[in-house]
């Protein structure tokens, strides 16, 4: 299996299963940005109303009606975050791609600070050659993982309950550098 193929499986599975196995009962889910057939297949492994679309989906939704927002390849900014905050329920969470600490430390730190203004948990997680952030108003991605969901997912190439938890572990120097910024 090629590295990019494995990376795609890792990306699709982690971007879907980490947030959807962290939120207690995700009923209304938005997946915004590019999405492959494999990403859609991963999402179908979860119950709930899952909608795929572009950034305009955020402005078409009623206030406080969405449980989870996944941004596949959309760069988060203040305007997008304000729209997400408007539609996200009080226990909602978001996941989005960011830069790896080693590649673009400033982008990672700025993304963590930005979501930190609206969420009490904002944690980076790393898988394959990707780094993403999960930001939550209630559920902690390692303390609140729903094992009854994460342990029974079938036909996976990358994601597992153990990988879910391990993806939040960073080398000591990076952990220390992010200690005052990431909200754990």
C-alpha positions, -999 to 999 in steps of 0.1 A, spaced: 0 0 0 14 34 -9 20 61 17 -6 84 1 -32 56 1 -25 49 37 -25 86 45 -59 89 28 -73 61 50 -58 77 81 -72 111 72 -107 99 64 -110 76 94 -94 100 119 -113 131 108 -146 112 111 -142 88 139 -123 110 164 -151 136 167 -179 111 162 -165 88 189 -159 117 213 -194 134 212 -219 115 233 -248 116 209 -240 133 175 -273 137 157 -267 165 133 -233 165 117 -219 188 90 -188 177 69 -176 208 51 -150 209 23 -136 183 -1 -148 148 7 -140 115 -10 -162 85 -14 -141 68 14 -147 97 38 -185 94 31 -183 56 37 -165 63 71 -193 88 80 -220 63 71 -206 40 99 -223 64 124 -259 71 129 -272 106 127 -281 131 100 -248 138 81 -247 165 56 -218 172 31 -212 205 15 -192 237 13 -188 266 36 -223 280 27 -238 251 47 -228 271 79 -250 301 70 -280 280 60 -284 263 94 -306 273 124 -289 285 156 -278 258 181 -289 228 159 -256 211 150 -236 187 172 -204 182 152 -187 202 124 -158 186 105 -138 208 82 -118 186 58 -97 212 40 -112 246 50 -88 270 68 -106 282 99 -108 319 104 -128 343 128 -158 345 104 -161 308 99 -157 302 136 -184 328 144 -208 310 120 -199 276 136 -204 290 171 -238 303 161 -251 269 149 -233 246 172 -251 232 202 -238 240 237 -221 205 239 -209 206 203 -175 201 189 -155 207 158 -125 191 140 -103 207 114 -69 203 97 -40 224 108 -3 225 103 22 202 120 42 218 148 75 211 129 62 225 96 43 257 107 43 261 145 27 296 142 -3 283 122 -9 255 148 -6 279 177 -28 305 160 -55 279 152 -54 267 189 -57 302 202 -85 310 178 -107 280 188 -97 286 224 -118 317 223 -150 297 219 -142 262 232 -130 250 266 -111 221 251 -88 226 221 -63 198 214 -42 189 185 -39 153 173 -15 138 149 -19 108 125 1 98 95 15 131 80 -15 151 93 -22 173 123 -57 183 132 -75 200 161 -105 189 180 -123 217 199 -151 209 222 -175 227 246 -180 196 267 -165 163 257 -128 155 261 -114 134 232 -96 110 254 -115 111 287 -149 109 271 -143 85 242 -174 64 236 -159 28 236 -192 12 227 -188 31 194 -151 32 188 -145 -5 196 -172 -18 172 -164 1 140 -157 -24 112 -135 -25 81 -109 1 92 -74 5 79 -61 30 105 -85 41 133 -88 22 165 -96 32 201 -59 30 209 -49 51 179 -76 76 189 -60 80 223 -24 79 212 -29 105 185 -31 131 213 3 123 226 32 145 214 69 145 221 79 162 254 93 194 238 61 200 216 38 191 245 57 217 267 56 243 239 18 239 236 11 236 273 -2 272 278 -19 272 244 -37 239 240 -67 236 263 -66 201 277 
